[in-house]
Amino acid sequence: MSEQIIHKDSATGMPVGTVAVFLNLSAAAVALYTAGTDQYGSPRASWLCLGCGKRGYIARELGASRTEANDHAAECRAIPWPQADLV
Ligand SMILES: [Zn+2]
């Protein structure tokens, strides 16, 4: 299985298709975003933590991915590391 590429909106820094954002314990965003459909045409979603970079590697049904994103936000204390090109 190939790794899913996450395309980000250049204006917001959020994954394209972001439908909800959870805040982790350090106020970093955990983005829940749409991730296409499965072989039966059912919508799928995944998540990305903008604090620690952890992500959902398997696109799941929206409710399951929302739970994973929210659970991660509830335990993660990471903050985004400054980007070299912004310093
Ligand atoms: Zn995190």
PDB file of the backbone (N, CA, C, O) and the ligand in Angstrom, with CONECT records:
HET     ZN  A 101       1
ATOM      1  N   MET A   1       0.848  -1.186   0.000  1.00  0.00           N
ATOM      2  CA  MET A   1       0.000   0.000   0.000  1.00  0.00           C
ATOM      3  C   MET A   1       0.888   1.243   0.000  1.00  0.00           C
ATOM      4  O   MET A   1       1.831   1.336   0.787  1.00  0.00           O
ATOM      5  N   SER A   2       0.588   2.197  -0.883  1.00  0.00           N
ATOM      6  CA  SER A   2       1.377   3.416  -0.934  1.00  0.00           C
ATOM      7  C   SER A   2       0.855   4.411   0.102  1.00  0.00           C
ATOM      8  O   SER A   2      -0.316   4.383   0.484  1.00  0.00           O
ATOM      9  N   GLU A   3       1.747   5.282   0.542  1.00  0.00           N
ATOM     10  CA  GLU A   3       1.367   6.262   1.544  1.00  0.00           C
ATOM     11  C   GLU A   3       0.546   7.366   0.896  1.00  0.00           C
ATOM     12  O   GLU A   3       0.866   7.836  -0.196  1.00  0.00           O
ATOM     13  N   GLN A   4      -0.500   7.766   1.572  1.00  0.00           N
ATOM     14  CA  GLN A   4      -1.377   8.812   1.083  1.00  0.00           C
ATOM     15  C   GLN A   4      -0.676  10.165   1.144  1.00  0.00           C
ATOM     16  O   GLN A   4      -0.110  10.530   2.174  1.00  0.00           O
ATOM     17  N   ILE A   5      -0.715  10.906   0.042  1.00  0.00           N
ATOM     18  CA  ILE A   5      -0.133  12.248   0.001  1.00  0.00           C
ATOM     19  C   ILE A   5      -1.171  13.237   0.508  1.00  0.00           C
ATOM     20  O   ILE A   5      -2.329  13.200   0.092  1.00  0.00           O
ATOM     21  N   ILE A   6      -0.755  14.123   1.411  1.00  0.00           N
ATOM     22  CA  ILE A   6      -1.662  15.124   1.957  1.00  0.00           C
ATOM     23  C   ILE A   6      -1.366  16.446   1.264  1.00  0.00           C
ATOM     24  O   ILE A   6      -0.277  17.000   1.413  1.00  0.00           O
ATOM     25  N   HIS A   7      -2.337  16.952   0.505  1.00  0.00           N
ATOM     26  CA  HIS A   7      -2.201  18.249  -0.142  1.00  0.00           C
ATOM     27  C   HIS A   7      -2.713  19.314   0.818  1.00  0.00           C
ATOM     28  O   HIS A   7      -3.799  19.181   1.384  1.00  0.00           O
ATOM     29  N   LYS A   8      -1.918  20.379   1.000  1.00  0.00           N
ATOM     30  CA  LYS A   8      -2.310  21.435   1.932  1.00  0.00           C
ATOM     31  C   LYS A   8      -2.711  22.704   1.195  1.00  0.00           C
ATOM     32  O   LYS A   8      -2.152  23.035   0.150  1.00  0.00           O
ATOM     33  N   ASP A   9      -3.686  23.408   1.755  1.00  0.00           N
ATOM     34  CA  ASP A   9      -4.104  24.706   1.252  1.00  0.00           C
ATOM     35  C   ASP A   9      -3.001  25.700   1.608  1.00  0.00           C
ATOM     36  O   ASP A   9      -2.641  25.829   2.778  1.00  0.00           O
ATOM     37  N   SER A  10      -2.464  26.401   0.615  1.00  0.00           N
ATOM     38  CA  SER A  10      -1.336  27.303   0.875  1.00  0.00           C
ATOM     39  C   SER A  10      -1.735  28.497   1.745  1.00  0.00           C
ATOM     40  O   SER A  10      -0.883  29.075   2.419  1.00  0.00           O
ATOM     41  N   ALA A  11      -2.999  28.868   1.739  1.00  0.00           N
ATOM     42  CA  ALA A  11      -3.442  30.015   2.538  1.00  0.00           C
ATOM     43  C   ALA A  11      -3.619  29.657   4.008  1.00  0.00           C
ATOM     44  O   ALA A  11      -3.317  30.470   4.882  1.00  0.00           O
ATOM     45  N   THR A  12      -4.104  28.454   4.290  1.00  0.00           N
ATOM     46  CA  THR A  12      -4.409  28.091   5.674  1.00  0.00           C
ATOM     47  C   THR A  12      -3.396  27.115   6.279  1.00  0.00           C
ATOM     48  O   THR A  12      -3.268  27.041   7.501  1.00  0.00           O
ATOM     49  N   GLY A  13      -2.682  26.373   5.446  1.00  0.00           N
ATOM     50  CA  GLY A  13      -1.777  25.338   5.942  1.00  0.00           C
ATOM     51  C   GLY A  13      -2.495  24.068   6.336  1.00  0.00           C
ATOM     52  O   GLY A  13      -1.866  23.104   6.772  1.00  0.00           O
ATOM     53  N   MET A  14      -3.813  24.057   6.185  1.00  0.00           N
ATOM     54  CA  MET A  14      -4.627  22.884   6.521  1.00  0.00           C
ATOM     55  C   MET A  14      -4.715  21.961   5.310  1.00  0.00           C
ATOM     56  O   MET A  14      -4.591  22.420   4.174  1.00  0.00           O
ATOM     57  N   PRO A  15      -4.928  20.665   5.539  1.00  0.00           N
ATOM     58  CA  PRO A  15      -5.144  19.758   4.408  1.00  0.00           C
ATOM     59  C   PRO A  15      -6.345  20.207   3.580  1.00  0.00           C
ATOM     60  O   PRO A  15      -7.348  20.666   4.127  1.00  0.00           O
ATOM     61  N   VAL A  16      -6.235  20.073   2.261  1.00  0.00           N
ATOM     62  CA  VAL A  16      -7.374  20.361   1.392  1.00  0.00           C
ATOM     63  C   VAL A  16      -8.510  19.424   1.783  1.00  0.00           C
ATOM     64  O   VAL A  16      -8.296  18.228   1.977  1.00  0.00           O
ATOM     65  N   GLY A  17      -9.715  19.969   1.897  1.00  0.00           N
ATOM     66  CA  GLY A  17     -10.874  19.158   2.269  1.00  0.00           C
ATOM     67  C   GLY A  17     -11.107  19.101   3.767  1.00  0.00           C
ATOM     68  O   GLY A  17     -11.893  18.281   4.241  1.00  0.00           O
ATOM     69  N   THR A  18     -10.422  19.975   4.531  1.00  0.00           N
ATOM     70  CA  THR A  18     -10.623  19.984   5.988  1.00  0.00           C
ATOM     71  C   THR A  18     -12.081  20.308   6.306  1.00  0.00           C
ATOM     72  O   THR A  18     -12.632  21.290   5.809  1.00  0.00           O
ATOM     73  N   VAL A  19     -12.698  19.472   7.140  1.00  0.00           N
ATOM     74  CA  VAL A  19     -14.102  19.656   7.510  1.00  0.00           C
ATOM     75  C   VAL A  19     -14.269  19.972   8.990  1.00  0.00           C
ATOM     76  O   VAL A  19     -15.334  20.426   9.410  1.00  0.00           O
ATOM     77  N   ALA A  20     -13.218  19.734   9.793  1.00  0.00           N
ATOM     78  CA  ALA A  20     -13.286  20.047  11.220  1.00  0.00           C
ATOM     79  C   ALA A  20     -11.856  20.159  11.743  1.00  0.00           C
ATOM     80  O   ALA A  20     -10.931  19.554  11.202  1.00  0.00           O
ATOM     81  N   VAL A  21     -11.698  20.937  12.794  1.00  0.00           N
ATOM     82  CA  VAL A  21     -10.383  21.107  13.415  1.00  0.00           C
ATOM     83  C   VAL A  21     -10.543  20.943  14.922  1.00  0.00           C
ATOM     84  O   VAL A  21     -11.396  21.579  15.540  1.00  0.00           O
ATOM     85  N   PHE A  22      -9.720  20.089  15.499  1.00  0.00           N
ATOM     86  CA  PHE A  22      -9.693  19.908  16.947  1.00  0.00           C
ATOM     87  C   PHE A  22      -8.417  20.564  17.454  1.00  0.00           C
ATOM     88  O   PHE A  22      -7.420  20.605  16.734  1.00  0.00           O
ATOM     89  N   LEU A  23      -8.429  21.071  18.664  1.00  0.00           N
ATOM     90  CA  LEU A  23      -7.228  21.651  19.254  1.00  0.00           C
ATOM     91  C   LEU A  23      -6.636  20.655  20.232  1.00  0.00           C
ATOM     92  O   LEU A  23      -7.351  20.075  21.048  1.00  0.00           O
ATOM     93  N   ASN A  24      -5.309  20.455  20.147  1.00  0.00           N
ATOM     94  CA  ASN A  24      -4.679  19.561  21.108  1.00  0.00           C
ATOM     95  C   ASN A  24      -4.426  20.327  22.412  1.00  0.00           C
ATOM     96  O   ASN A  24      -4.836  21.481  22.538  1.00  0.00           O
ATOM     97  N   LEU A  25      -3.772  19.711  23.355  1.00  0.00           N
ATOM     98  CA  LEU A  25      -3.587  20.318  24.681  1.00  0.00           C
ATOM     99  C   LEU A  25      -2.687  21.546  24.651  1.00  0.00           C
ATOM    100  O   LEU A  25      -2.673  22.322  25.607  1.00  0.00           O
ATOM    101  N   SER A  26      -1.927  21.736  23.554  1.00  0.00           N
ATOM    102  CA  SER A  26      -1.064  22.915  23.393  1.00  0.00           C
ATOM    103  C   SER A  26      -1.631  23.876  22.362  1.00  0.00           C
ATOM    104  O   SER A  26      -0.935  24.784  21.908  1.00  0.00           O
ATOM    105  N   ALA A  27      -2.886  23.682  21.990  1.00  0.00           N
ATOM    106  CA  ALA A  27      -3.608  24.518  21.029  1.00  0.00           C
ATOM    107  C   ALA A  27      -3.093  24.381  19.606  1.00  0.00           C
ATOM    108  O   ALA A  27      -3.296  25.285  18.795  1.00  0.00           O
ATOM    109  N   ALA A  28      -2.430  23.274  19.280  1.00  0.00           N
ATOM    110  CA  ALA A  28      -2.106  22.982  17.884  1.00  0.00           C
ATOM    111  C   ALA A  28      -3.328  22.319  17.244  1.00  0.00           C
ATOM    112  O   ALA A  28      -4.110  21.646  17.915  1.00  0.00           O
ATOM    113  N   ALA A  29      -3.472  22.520  15.952  1.00  0.00           N
ATOM    114  CA  ALA A  29      -4.648  22.003  15.248  1.00  0.00           C
ATOM    115  C   ALA A  29      -4.472  20.542  14.850  1.00  0.00           C
ATOM    116  O   ALA A  29      -3.393  20.119  14.435  1.00  0.00           O
ATOM    117  N   VAL A  30      -5.539  19.793  14.985  1.00  0.00           N
ATOM    118  CA  VAL A  30      -5.636  18.444  14.433  1.00  0.00           C
ATOM    119  C   VAL A  30      -6.771  18.526  13.412  1.00  0.00           C
ATOM    120  O   VAL A  30      -7.940  18.666  13.770  1.00  0.00           O
ATOM    121  N   ALA A  31      -6.397  18.437  12.123  1.00  0.00           N
ATOM    122  CA  ALA A  31      -7.368  18.638  11.041  1.00  0.00           C
ATOM    123  C   ALA A  31      -7.984  17.320  10.611  1.00  0.00           C
ATOM    124  O   ALA A  31      -7.282  16.334  10.384  1.00  0.00           O
ATOM    125  N   LEU A  32      -9.298  17.316  10.502  1.00  0.00           N
ATOM    126  CA  LEU A  32     -10.053  16.184   9.947  1.00  0.00           C
ATOM    127  C   LEU A  32     -10.420  16.569   8.527  1.00  0.00           C
ATOM    128  O   LEU A  32     -11.039  17.611   8.309  1.00  0.00           O
ATOM    129  N   TYR A  33     -10.049  15.746   7.558  1.00  0.00           N
ATOM    130  CA  TYR A  33     -10.291  16.125   6.157  1.00  0.00           C
ATOM    131  C   TYR A  33     -10.839  14.961   5.352  1.00  0.00           C
ATOM    132  O   TYR A  33     -10.612  13.794   5.674  1.00  0.00           O
ATOM    133  N   THR A  34     -11.566  15.305   4.299  1.00  0.00           N
ATOM    134  CA  THR A  34     -12.115  14.282   3.417  1.00  0.00           C
ATOM    135  C   THR A  34     -10.981  13.657   2.624  1.00  0.00           C
ATOM    136  O   THR A  34     -10.022  14.339   2.262  1.00  0.00           O
ATOM    137  N   ALA A  35     -11.086  12.360   2.352  1.00  0.00           N
ATOM    138  CA  ALA A  35     -10.007  11.632   1.662  1.00  0.00           C
ATOM    139  C   ALA A  35     -10.577  10.682   0.615  1.00  0.00           C
ATOM    140  O   ALA A  35     -10.271   9.490   0.606  1.00  0.00           O
ATOM    141  N   GLY A  36     -11.414  11.231  -0.267  1.00  0.00           N
ATOM    142  CA  GLY A  36     -11.930  10.443  -1.375  1.00  0.00           C
ATOM    143  C   GLY A  36     -13.010   9.456  -0.958  1.00  0.00           C
ATOM    144  O   GLY A  36     -13.709   9.652   0.036  1.00  0.00           O
ATOM    145  N   THR A  37     -13.128   8.399  -1.736  1.00  0.00           N
ATOM    146  CA  THR A  37     -14.141   7.388  -1.478  1.00  0.00           C
ATOM    147  C   THR A  37     -13.501   6.006  -1.528  1.00  0.00           C
ATOM    148  O   THR A  37     -12.416   5.832  -2.083  1.00  0.00           O
ATOM    149  N   ASP A  38     -14.182   5.029  -0.946  1.00  0.00           N
ATOM    150  CA  ASP A  38     -13.691   3.652  -1.030  1.00  0.00           C
ATOM    151  C   ASP A  38     -14.172   3.012  -2.330  1.00  0.00           C
ATOM    152  O   ASP A  38     -14.771   3.691  -3.163  1.00  0.00           O
ATOM    153  N   GLN A  39     -13.922   1.739  -2.512  1.00  0.00           N
ATOM    154  CA  GLN A  39     -14.281   1.067  -3.755  1.00  0.00           C
ATOM    155  C   GLN A  39     -15.781   0.987  -3.976  1.00  0.00           C
ATOM    156  O   GLN A  39     -16.222   0.689  -5.086  1.00  0.00           O
ATOM    157  N   TYR A  40     -16.579   1.248  -2.939  1.00  0.00           N
ATOM    158  CA  TYR A  40     -18.031   1.224  -3.063  1.00  0.00           C
ATOM    159  C   TYR A  40     -18.618   2.626  -3.208  1.00  0.00           C
ATOM    160  O   TYR A  40     -19.836   2.785  -3.292  1.00  0.00           O
ATOM    161  N   GLY A  41     -17.754   3.644  -3.236  1.00  0.00           N
ATOM    162  CA  GLY A  41     -18.212   5.019  -3.387  1.00  0.00           C
ATOM    163  C   GLY A  41     -18.559   5.703  -2.082  1.00  0.00           C
ATOM    164  O   GLY A  41     -19.057   6.829  -2.094  1.00  0.00           O
ATOM    165  N   SER A  42     -18.306   5.050  -0.947  1.00  0.00           N
ATOM    166  CA  SER A  42     -18.595   5.679   0.346  1.00  0.00           C
ATOM    167  C   SER A  42     -17.487   6.665   0.695  1.00  0.00           C
ATOM    168  O   SER A  42     -16.307   6.355   0.527  1.00  0.00           O
ATOM    169  N   PRO A  43     -17.859   7.863   1.184  1.00  0.00           N
ATOM    170  CA  PRO A  43     -16.845   8.869   1.509  1.00  0.00           C
ATOM    171  C   PRO A  43     -15.924   8.406   2.634  1.00  0.00           C
ATOM    172  O   PRO A  43     -16.342   7.705   3.556  1.00  0.00           O
ATOM    173  N   ARG A  44     -14.676   8.811   2.537  1.00  0.00           N
ATOM    174  CA  ARG A  44     -13.670   8.473   3.536  1.00  0.00           C
ATOM    175  C   ARG A  44     -13.031   9.760   4.049  1.00  0.00           C
ATOM    176  O   ARG A  44     -13.053  10.791   3.377  1.00  0.00           O
ATOM    177  N   ALA A  45     -12.465   9.680   5.243  1.00  0.00           N
ATOM    178  CA  ALA A  45     -11.824  10.834   5.863  1.00  0.00           C
ATOM    179  C   ALA A  45     -10.565  10.368   6.584  1.00  0.00           C
ATOM    180  O   ALA A  45     -10.410   9.190   6.906  1.00  0.00           O
ATOM    181  N   SER A  46      -9.677  11.315   6.827  1.00  0.00           N
ATOM    182  CA  SER A  46      -8.477  11.032   7.587  1.00  0.00           C
ATOM    183  C   SER A  46      -8.133  12.273   8.418  1.00  0.00           C
ATOM    184  O   SER A  46      -8.884  13.248   8.409  1.00  0.00           O
ATOM    185  N   TRP A  47      -7.017  12.244   9.126  1.00  0.00           N
ATOM    186  CA  TRP A  47      -6.674  13.378   9.981  1.00  0.00           C
ATOM    187  C   TRP A  47      -5.172  13.573  10.014  1.00  0.00           C
ATOM    188  O   TRP A  47      -4.400  12.659   9.725  1.00  0.00           O
ATOM    189  N   LEU A  48      -4.770  14.796  10.374  1.00  0.00           N
ATOM    190  CA  LEU A  48      -3.364  15.172  10.467  1.00  0.00           C
ATOM    191  C   LEU A  48      -3.188  16.126  11.638  1.00  0.00           C
ATOM    192  O   LEU A  48      -3.907  17.119  11.748  1.00  0.00           O
ATOM    193  N   CYS A  49      -2.232  15.826  12.515  1.00  0.00           N
ATOM    194  CA  CYS A  49      -1.911  16.729  13.627  1.00  0.00           C
ATOM    195  C   CYS A  49      -0.844  17.709  13.151  1.00  0.00           C
ATOM    196  O   CYS A  49       0.235  17.289  12.732  1.00  0.00           O
ATOM    197  N   LEU A  50      -1.124  18.988  13.207  1.00  0.00           N
ATOM    198  CA  LEU A  50      -0.166  20.006  12.788  1.00  0.00           C
ATOM    199  C   LEU A  50       0.817  20.332  13.911  1.00  0.00           C
ATOM    200  O   LEU A  50       1.712  21.159  13.735  1.00  0.00           O
ATOM    201  N   GLY A  51       0.650  19.683  15.063  1.00  0.00           N
ATOM    202  CA  GLY A  51       1.595  19.842  16.158  1.00  0.00           C
ATOM    203  C   GLY A  51       2.737  18.847  16.048  1.00  0.00           C
ATOM    204  O   GLY A  51       3.897  19.244  15.936  1.00  0.00           O
ATOM    205  N   CYS A  52       2.421  17.554  16.079  1.00  0.00           N
ATOM    206  CA  CYS A  52       3.460  16.519  16.079  1.00  0.00           C
ATOM    207  C   CYS A  52       3.629  15.841  14.723  1.00  0.00           C
ATOM    208  O   CYS A  52       4.611  15.130  14.510  1.00  0.00           O
ATOM    209  N   GLY A  53       2.698  16.045  13.815  1.00  0.00           N
ATOM    210  CA  GLY A  53       2.788  15.441  12.489  1.00  0.00           C
ATOM    211  C   GLY A  53       2.172  14.058  12.384  1.00  0.00           C
ATOM    212  O   GLY A  53       2.133  13.480  11.298  1.00  0.00           O
ATOM    213  N   LYS A  54       1.691  13.520  13.495  1.00  0.00           N
ATOM    214  CA  LYS A  54       1.039  12.214  13.438  1.00  0.00           C
ATOM    215  C   LYS A  54      -0.212  12.325  12.575  1.00  0.00           C
ATOM    216  O   LYS A  54      -0.825  13.389  12.486  1.00  0.00           O
ATOM    217  N   ARG A  55      -0.582  11.226  11.946  1.00  0.00           N
ATOM    218  CA  ARG A  55      -1.711  11.260  11.030  1.00  0.00           C
ATOM    219  C   ARG A  55      -2.429   9.922  11.034  1.00  0.00           C
ATOM    220  O   ARG A  55      -1.917   8.914  11.521  1.00  0.00           O
ATOM    221  N   GLY A  56      -3.620   9.945  10.480  1.00  0.00           N
ATOM    222  CA  GLY A  56      -4.325   8.702  10.242  1.00  0.00           C
ATOM    223  C   GLY A  56      -3.826   8.129   8.926  1.00  0.00           C
ATOM    224  O   GLY A  56      -3.970   8.767   7.884  1.00  0.00           O
ATOM    225  N   TYR A  57      -3.247   6.944   8.954  1.00  0.00           N
ATOM    226  CA  TYR A  57      -2.676   6.382   7.730  1.00  0.00           C
ATOM    227  C   TYR A  57      -3.709   5.659   6.885  1.00  0.00           C
ATOM    228  O   TYR A  57      -3.484   5.410   5.701  1.00  0.00           O
ATOM    229  N   ILE A  58      -4.829   5.326   7.485  1.00  0.00           N
ATOM    230  CA  ILE A  58      -5.890   4.649   6.744  1.00  0.00           C
ATOM    231  C   ILE A  58      -7.112   5.557   6.733  1.00  0.00           C
ATOM    232  O   ILE A  58      -7.630   5.929   7.786  1.00  0.00           O
ATOM    233  N   ALA A  59      -7.572   5.914   5.526  1.00  0.00           N
ATOM    234  CA  ALA A  59      -8.786   6.719   5.416  1.00  0.00           C
ATOM    235  C   ALA A  59      -9.970   5.854   5.828  1.00  0.00           C
ATOM    236  O   ALA A  59     -10.177   4.762   5.298  1.00  0.00           O
ATOM    237  N   ARG A  60     -10.737   6.362   6.780  1.00  0.00           N
ATOM    238  CA  ARG A  60     -11.861   5.600   7.330  1.00  0.00           C
ATOM    239  C   ARG A  60     -13.170   6.357   7.122  1.00  0.00           C
ATOM    240  O   ARG A  60     -13.193   7.460   6.575  1.00  0.00           O
ATOM    241  N   GLU A  61     -14.255   5.734   7.571  1.00  0.00           N
ATOM    242  CA  GLU A  61     -15.559   6.396   7.581  1.00  0.00           C
ATOM    243  C   GLU A  61     -15.427   7.659   8.441  1.00  0.00           C
ATOM    244  O   GLU A  61     -14.669   7.666   9.410  1.00  0.00           O
ATOM    245  N   LEU A  62     -16.159   8.725   8.094  1.00  0.00           N
ATOM    246  CA  LEU A  62     -15.984  10.026   8.734  1.00  0.00           C
ATOM    247  C   LEU A  62     -16.064   9.951  10.257  1.00  0.00           C
ATOM    248  O   LEU A  62     -15.232  10.541  10.945  1.00  0.00           O
ATOM    249  N   GLY A  63     -17.038   9.244  10.786  1.00  0.00           N
ATOM    250  CA  GLY A  63     -17.196   9.167  12.241  1.00  0.00           C
ATOM    251  C   GLY A  63     -16.005   8.517  12.922  1.00  0.00           C
ATOM    252  O   GLY A  63     -15.581   8.958  13.990  1.00  0.00           O
ATOM    253  N   ALA A  64     -15.463   7.473  12.312  1.00  0.00           N
ATOM    254  CA  ALA A  64     -14.311   6.781  12.900  1.00  0.00           C
ATOM    255  C   ALA A  64     -13.076   7.678  12.868  1.00  0.00           C
ATOM    256  O   ALA A  64     -12.320   7.717  13.838  1.00  0.00           O
ATOM    257  N   SER A  65     -12.861   8.401  11.767  1.00  0.00           N
ATOM    258  CA  SER A  65     -11.709   9.296  11.684  1.00  0.00           C
ATOM    259  C   SER A  65     -11.867  10.479  12.624  1.00  0.00           C
ATOM    260  O   SER A  65     -10.889  10.953  13.202  1.00  0.00           O
ATOM    261  N   ARG A  66     -13.106  10.960  12.780  1.00  0.00           N
ATOM    262  CA  ARG A  66     -13.355  12.063  13.715  1.00  0.00           C
ATOM    263  C   ARG A  66     -12.996  11.632  15.136  1.00  0.00           C
ATOM    264  O   ARG A  66     -12.374  12.392  15.878  1.00  0.00           O
ATOM    265  N   THR A  67     -13.380  10.432  15.509  1.00  0.00           N
ATOM    266  CA  THR A  67     -13.055   9.920  16.839  1.00  0.00           C
ATOM    267  C   THR A  67     -11.543   9.819  17.012  1.00  0.00           C
ATOM    268  O   THR A  67     -11.017  10.223  18.050  1.00  0.00           O
ATOM    269  N   GLU A  68     -10.833   9.288  16.015  1.00  0.00           N
ATOM    270  CA  GLU A  68      -9.373   9.185  16.104  1.00  0.00           C
ATOM    271  C   GLU A  68      -8.728  10.561  16.250  1.00  0.00           C
ATOM    272  O   GLU A  68      -7.830  10.745  17.072  1.00  0.00           O
ATOM    273  N   ALA A  69      -9.189  11.533  15.447  1.00  0.00           N
ATOM    274  CA  ALA A  69      -8.627  12.889  15.499  1.00  0.00           C
ATOM    275  C   ALA A  69      -8.866  13.518  16.868  1.00  0.00           C
ATOM    276  O   ALA A  69      -7.966  14.126  17.448  1.00  0.00           O
ATOM    277  N   ASN A  70     -10.073  13.368  17.372  1.00  0.00           N
ATOM    278  CA  ASN A  70     -10.410  13.944  18.666  1.00  0.00           C
ATOM    279  C   ASN A  70      -9.636  13.252  19.788  1.00  0.00           C
ATOM    280  O   ASN A  70      -9.171  13.914  20.715  1.00  0.00           O
ATOM    281  N   ASP A  71      -9.496  11.933  19.714  1.00  0.00           N
ATOM    282  CA  ASP A  71      -8.720  11.192  20.716  1.00  0.00           C
ATOM    283  C   ASP A  71      -7.264  11.638  20.702  1.00  0.00           C
ATOM    284  O   ASP A  71      -6.661  11.816  21.760  1.00  0.00           O
ATOM    285  N   HIS A  72      -6.689  11.821  19.501  1.00  0.00           N
ATOM    286  CA  HIS A  72      -5.301  12.277  19.424  1.00  0.00           C
ATOM    287  C   HIS A  72      -5.164  13.682  20.022  1.00  0.00           C
ATOM    288  O   HIS A  72      -4.226  13.953  20.771  1.00  0.00           O
ATOM    289  N   ALA A  73      -6.098  14.564  19.689  1.00  0.00           N
ATOM    290  CA  ALA A  73      -6.057  15.936  20.210  1.00  0.00           C
ATOM    291  C   ALA A  73      -6.101  15.944  21.739  1.00  0.00           C
ATOM    292  O   ALA A  73      -5.499  16.808  22.377  1.00  0.00           O
ATOM    293  N   ALA A  74      -6.805  14.991  22.316  1.00  0.00           N
ATOM    294  CA  ALA A  74      -6.954  14.936  23.773  1.00  0.00           C
ATOM    295  C   ALA A  74      -5.696  14.461  24.487  1.00  0.00           C
ATOM    296  O   ALA A  74      -5.577  14.636  25.700  1.00  0.00           O
ATOM    297  N   GLU A  75      -4.748  13.857  23.755  1.00  0.00           N
ATOM    298  CA  GLU A  75      -3.540  13.349  24.404  1.00  0.00           C
ATOM    299  C   GLU A  75      -2.250  14.012  23.923  1.00  0.00           C
ATOM    300  O   GLU A  75      -1.210  13.848  24.562  1.00  0.00           O
ATOM    301  N   CYS A  76      -2.288  14.755  22.817  1.00  0.00           N
ATOM    302  CA  CYS A  76      -1.076  15.342  22.229  1.00  0.00           C
ATOM    303  C   CYS A  76      -0.786  16.712  22.844  1.00  0.00           C
ATOM    304  O   CYS A  76      -1.687  17.538  22.995  1.00  0.00           O
ATOM    305  N   ARG A  77       0.467  16.942  23.193  1.00  0.00           N
ATOM    306  CA  ARG A  77       0.874  18.233  23.764  1.00  0.00           C
ATOM    307  C   ARG A  77       1.891  18.942  22.878  1.00  0.00           C
ATOM    308  O   ARG A  77       2.525  19.899  23.322  1.00  0.00           O
ATOM    309  N   ALA A  78       2.060  18.497  21.642  1.00  0.00           N
ATOM    310  CA  ALA A  78       3.061  19.067  20.738  1.00  0.00           C
ATOM    311  C   ALA A  78       2.613  20.420  20.194  1.00  0.00           C
ATOM    312  O   ALA A  78       1.419  20.687  20.056  1.00  0.00           O
ATOM    313  N   ILE A  79       3.576  21.252  19.894  1.00  0.00           N
ATOM    314  CA  ILE A  79       3.319  22.516  19.212  1.00  0.00           C
ATOM    315  C   ILE A  79       4.030  22.449  17.864  1.00  0.00           C
ATOM    316  O   ILE A  79       4.999  21.702  17.727  1.00  0.00           O
ATOM    317  N   PRO A  80       3.582  23.202  16.873  1.00  0.00           N
ATOM    318  CA  PRO A  80       4.267  23.178  15.579  1.00  0.00           C
ATOM    319  C   PRO A  80       5.691  23.685  15.707  1.00  0.00           C
ATOM    320  O   PRO A  80       5.938  24.698  16.361  1.00  0.00           O
ATOM    321  N   TRP A  81       6.632  22.983  15.084  1.00  0.00           N
ATOM    322  CA  TRP A  81       8.018  23.422  15.062  1.00  0.00           C
ATOM    323  C   TRP A  81       8.188  24.494  13.999  1.00  0.00           C
ATOM    324  O   TRP A  81       7.663  24.348  12.896  1.00  0.00           O
ATOM    325  N   PRO A  82       8.915  25.580  14.306  1.00  0.00           N
ATOM    326  CA  PRO A  82       9.064  26.649  13.291  1.00  0.00           C
ATOM    327  C   PRO A  82       9.692  26.103  12.001  1.00  0.00           C
ATOM    328  O   PRO A  82      10.632  25.310  12.039  1.00  0.00           O
ATOM    329  N   GLN A  83       9.154  26.545  10.867  1.00  0.00           N
ATOM    330  CA  GLN A  83       9.681  26.145   9.564  1.00  0.00           C
ATOM    331  C   GLN A  83      10.912  26.998   9.252  1.00  0.00           C
ATOM    332  O   GLN A  83      10.930  28.195   9.535  1.00  0.00           O
ATOM    333  N   ALA A  84      11.946  26.373   8.664  1.00  0.00           N
ATOM    334  CA  ALA A  84      13.184  27.067   8.357  1.00  0.00           C
ATOM    335  C   ALA A  84      12.959  28.266   7.451  1.00  0.00           C
ATOM    336  O   ALA A  84      13.629  29.287   7.603  1.00  0.00           O
ATOM    337  N   ASP A  85      12.017  28.160   6.499  1.00  0.00           N
ATOM    338  CA  ASP A  85      11.792  29.249   5.561  1.00  0.00           C
ATOM    339  C   ASP A  85      11.005  30.406   6.178  1.00  0.00           C
ATOM    340  O   ASP A  85      10.864  31.452   5.544  1.00  0.00           O
ATOM    341  N   LEU A  86      10.502  30.245   7.372  1.00  0.00           N
ATOM    342  CA  LEU A  86       9.748  31.308   8.036  1.00  0.00           C
ATOM    343  C   LEU A  86      10.606  32.045   9.055  1.00  0.00           C
ATOM    344  O   LEU A  86      10.191  33.083   9.571  1.00  0.00           O
ATOM    345  N   VAL A  87      11.799  31.526   9.355  1.00  0.00           N
ATOM    346  CA  VAL A  87      12.636  32.126  10.389  1.00  0.00           C
ATOM    347  C   VAL A  87      13.503  33.215   9.783  1.00  0.00           C
ATOM    348  O   VAL A  87      14.285  33.848  10.492  1.00  0.00           O
TER     349      VAL A  87
HETATM  350 ZN    ZN A 101      -0.082  15.422  17.743  1.00  0.00          ZN2+
END
